[in-house]
Amino acid sequence: MSPEPQKIKIQVVFNDLKSLASNSDLDIISEIAVKDEAEAVYTALDNFGYVVEMLPIFDIDEALRKIDSFQPDVIFNLCEGWQSRTDQEMNVAGLWEMLDLPYTGNSPLTLGLAQNKILSKNIFRAAGIPTPDFCVFESVPDVCDLEFPLIAKPSREDGSVGITQNSVVNNLIDLKSVVEYLLVKYKQPILVEKYIAGREFNVSILGNDNPQVLPPSEINFEQVTEEYFPITSYEAKWLSNHPIYKMTPPVCPASIGTELAEKLANLTLAVYHALRGRDYGRVDIRMDASGDLFVLEYNPNPDISLEAGFVRALKAADISYEYFIDFLVKQALNRRSK
């Protein structure tokens, strides 16, 4: 009688929250959410029959010891940085590369390019992908050549961190104030873009050789009152008790015609290829009153917790969560075999 085939072992790796224990900044809410994401992934993998272990990362040496002990076949990579440093996201993925461990999601190169919004926007321009006009400030500006209104944001954060209702400005005085605040708090160059008034779409994508663009989601701004800007600010995305959170519900699939859906899909594919996206991602797009589309950014390894936008897009495409999670594991294993 032949022995039973050995089950595939998977470690679900995510950011440990120890570094947030004494932090009262509201920015930590987006980081705390990773625990829900990891638990959802763990449950799906366990249901599939994989041997699964959760591995929160804080101390690298300790993490390496646990990896060496468990001997995973695949790392399910949910790390969005290390010890609250988002700039380390690409380096964590680079660690899996150095250890020659198959892992899910985007490569270190893509993670680094996407996180640096300035670099990614320059790539968009070089590839002919429309993106809002922009400038970069490393100190408080005396002048700005862009036409107001503008929106200011940290250039190397994700999850709408640093983007608030105060980020949209209509004059130089307000711009100087917001840029100064962001420079002090985030200690990185500040990206200032032309504010695109209009609709906002999030378009998710899945796959590698023939990636599938999932049904687009639209942020419904119809309920936004005059005292707020219709943007996906941090308050709108994470602060459930804030009025703007309730005024900006996502609608997936978006109620749009075939022509717009095709334009969004083509633009999403162009971004995915330009930044060498892998496995899964999401592209954020604004549309102005003339119907022109502008790419804001590419989100590699977006949130895949059960209530997240990517999972809503999966449901709209009639793709089960369990299939998606298993698909990512198989992609990682396929890369090893090649």
ABEGO torsion letter per residue (X at the ends): XBBBBBBBBBBBBBBBAAAAAABABAAAAAAAAAAAAAAAAAAAAAAAGBBBBBBBBABAAAAAAAAAAAGBABBBBABAEBGGBAAAAAAAAAAAAAAGBBBBEBBAAAAAAAABAAAAAAAAAAAGBBBBBBBBBABBBABBABBOBBBBBBAABBGGBGBBAAABBABAAAAAAAAAAAAAAAGBBBBBBBBBBEBBBBBBBBEBABBBBBBBBBBBAAABBAABBBBBBAAAAABAABAAAAABBBBOBBBBBAAAAAAAAAAAAAAAAAAGBBGBBBBBBBBBAAGBBBBABBBBGBBABAABAAAAAAAAAGBBAAAAAAAAAAAAAAAAAX
